[in-house]
């Protein structure tokens, strides 16, 4: 028994490769969607595995999916990060439906960019969640959910990589169940747990608010590294992006304006006051001129207040 696979992001590549190695993939569909270079490369890589590849367009998605599935006669379609809504009439074509790999816990982290919010909120675990797709986004019954720990230093990029790696054994477990080689999976309705849909982060969501505690600023910085080139603040009126910080509780000895540079020397680094009488050390930053360590930024003569970006 084989399944069909839709993939539009390299996050799904380890799982696709593992499924193909088990002879479990009948065909692959790759959308024409941004970034075109990445989806074109995915199509080429899938073809190099000896898999038939179909390209999908948004304008004709329903018709193209129906035509693609008709000769395959597969029981299910596995979906890795399809950016478009599948028409409801098409979802019922495979007997077991479209099974989506959502790289976050459901129903708590629905939405197109759950990883940012999960890290921003200081969660200690994410998940690879497989659910049957329905007419809405991320709402169908859950078949599998594999927790993936979030380490204290994990960035958005590191957690994404861990999720991609963990998705491969989850996909193989799903395939084994569909083939009858493992116990059947029982769908669990999402209605019994607290649910929230998280929108795609906007500019205001990635700005440093220096009045927040150190831990919250650290979470924001890790949640924006590397996809946004860090969390946004300003220095001398110019954008400054924070890519790595170290929190420090109880760093300020008296009332200090959040954003003020507290300490700046070679021994201790560059420390900036934040909320709750705490501070963060700037370990890695980005300016238009390039990427710098806190020590290199210190050598540029920084000794003033860093501010929330006015564009936020």
N, C-alpha and C positions, 0 to 999 in steps of 0.2 A: 504494500500500500504506500502510495506517495501523496504528498500535498503540493499545492501551488504556493508560491511565495511572492509577496509584493515587498519591495525594499526601495527606500529612497534616501537612506542615510548610512554612512559607514558603521554606525553603531550596531546595525543588524548583520554586518559581515561575518563576525565569528560564528553566529548562530547559523547563518546560511551555509557557511563552509562546513560546519559540523553536520548539518542535515544532509548536505550533498554527499559527504563522505560515507554516510549510512545508506545511500541510495534512496533517500526519502523525498527528493524534490522532482516533481514532474516538469515544472516550468517556472520561470521567473518573469515578473513584470516590474519595470522600472519607470516611474513617472518622469516626464519632461518637466522638471521644476528646479528652481534655484537651490543651491548653486549648481548650474548646469555642468560644470567641470566634474563635480563629485558624482552626480547621477550618471553622466556619460562613462566615467571610470568604473562605477559599479556595474553598469551594463556590460562593459568589456570584461571585467573580472568574472562575472557570472557566465558569460559565453566561454571564457577560457576554461571553466570547469566542465564544459560540455553540456551546459544547460541551455535549452531554447529560451530566448529572451524576447519579450514584447515590450514596446514603449507605450506609455499611456499619456493622454492629454486630458487636461481638466475639462475642456469644452465638451468632449465626447466620452467622458469617463464611463458612464453607465453602459453605453453601447459597446465600447471597447472591452470592458470587463466581461460582458455577456458573451461576446464573440470569442474572447480568449478562453473562457471557462468551458464553453460548449463541447469541444472535442477532448478536453482533459478528463472529464468525469472524476474529479478528485472529491474526496469527502469534505475537505476543508481548505481554506486559504489562510495562510499565516501572514500577518501584516507587521512590517517593521517601519514605523514612522511615516505612514502615508499622510501627506499634509491636507488632503481633501476629504470631504464627506462622501462616503459610498452611498449611492441611492438605495433606499430601503428595499426596492424590488430586487436588486442585485444581491443584497445580503442573504437572501433565502435560497439562492441558486445552489450553493454547495449544501449537502445534507446537514453538515455540522456547522455551517456558517463561516464567517470571517472571524478569525481569532487574532486579536491585536495584542502585541507586546508593548505594554505601557511601562516606561521605566521610572516608576514611582508607585507608592502605595495608593490603592483605590479603596474607598471613594474619597479619601482625605485630600488627595493631590491630583485632581483632574485638571486638564488644561494642556496647552501647547508647550509650555516651558516649566514643568514642575520642579526640575532640578534646582533652578535658581531659588524658588520659594522655599524648598525643603532645606537648603543650606542657609538661606537668609533667616529662617525661623529657628535655626540651631538644632534641627532634628539629629538624632544619633543613629538613625537607620533609614535607608531608602528601601526600594524593592524592585524586582522584576515581576510585573503582574501581567498575567495573560487573562484577557476577558473576551467574551463573545460580543462582537460589535452589534449595536442596534442603531436606531435612527438618530440618536443623539450622540454627543461626544463623550466617550469614557464612562458610559453608564451601564453597559451590559453586564450580565452575570460573570463573576470571576471563577476561572477554572484552576488557576495556579497563582501563588504569590510567594516568591522567594525573597526573604529579607537580605539586604546588603548593608553591612555596617558603614557608617560615616565616621571616619577617623577624625581626631581633633585638628589635624592639619590638612585634611582633604579639601582640595579646591573643586570647583565645578568640573574642570577637566579631568582630574583624578577620579572623581566619583563616576563620571560618564564612562571612563575606561573600565572601571570595576563593574559597572552595570553591563556593559557590552560583553565582557568576559563571562559574567554569570548567566547571561541570556542563553549562551550556547548549551550548557547542561540542562537548563530549563526547557529549551526547545527539544532536546533529545528525549527528555522525560515525557513531554507532551506527545511526541511522535510514537514512543513506545506504548503509551496508553491508547492512542488512536489505532495502533496496529494490534492491540490485544495482548501485547507482551508485558504489560504492567496493568495494575488495577485501573478501572475506569475513573475518570475525574468527575466529581459532583459539582455542578455549577452552584455558586453561592450568590444569591441576590444581594446587590449593594444597598438595598433600601434599609437594612438593619443597622447601618453604621453612619456616623456623622460624615457628611459629604460637603466638599467645597470645590468650586471651579476657580482656578487661579488664572488670571489673564496673562497675556504676554507682558513682561516687564516694560515699563515706560521709562523715560529719562529721569523722572523724579524718583523712581524706585532704586536707581543705581547711584544716587548722590549720597555722600557722607553727611550725616547730621551729627556734628561734633558734640551736641548735648546728650547723645545716646551713650550708654555705658560701653566700656571697652570691649566686652564680649560681643555686643551687638554689632559694633563696627568691624570686629574680626570676622564675624559671620558674613557681613555684607562683602567684605574684601574677598573672602574665599568663594563666595557665590558668584562673583563677577570675574574671576580669574580662570581661564583666559578669555572667555567669549566676549567680554566687553572691554578688554584690556584694563580691567580693574575698576575700583569704585572711584567716583568722580568727586574731586574737591577743587579748590583754586589756590594758587600761590602767585602773589603779585598780580592778580587779575587774570592769570593764565591757567588753563586746565592742567590739573595734576591728577594722575590716576594712581591709586594705591593697589599694588599687586600682592603685597605681603606685609603683615603687621604682627607685632607681639603684644598682647594685652598685659597691663600691669595694674592691679588694684591698689587703691589708696596711695597713688603716686603724688598727688598734689598736697602740699602742706597747708594751704590756705585757699581762700576763694580765688579761683582762676578762670578767666574766660575760656570756654571750650574752643579748641582750635589753636590755642597759644602754645608755642614751642617752650617746653619746660626745661629740658636738658639737651645740650648739643655739644658733645665732645667725643673724641676718638675712643675713649674707654667704654662709655655707656651707650653711644649712639645718639639718635635723634628721637626724642620723646615729645609727644604732643598731648596736651590736656584734652580730656573728653568729659562726659557726664559722670555724675556720682563720685566726683573727686578722683577719678581714675585717669589712666593715660594709655596710649599705645606707642610702641616703638615702630618707626617706619623702616621696614627691612628692604623692601623693593618697591620702586615707583617708576612711573612712565611720564615723561614730558614729550613735547613735540620733537625735542632733540634726541630722544632715545630713552633707553632703560637704565636706571641707576639704582645702586644700593643706597641705604640711608646715609652711610658714611660719605658716599660721593655727593649726595645732595647737600650734606653738611658742608662740604668743601666749597660749594657754590655760594656759601654765606647766608644760608637760611637762618632766620632768627626772628621771624614775625608771626603773625596770626594766619593760619590756614583757614579758609572760609568755605562755607557751603557755596557751590556753584550757583551763580545768579540765574542760570538758565533753568534751574530746578524750581 
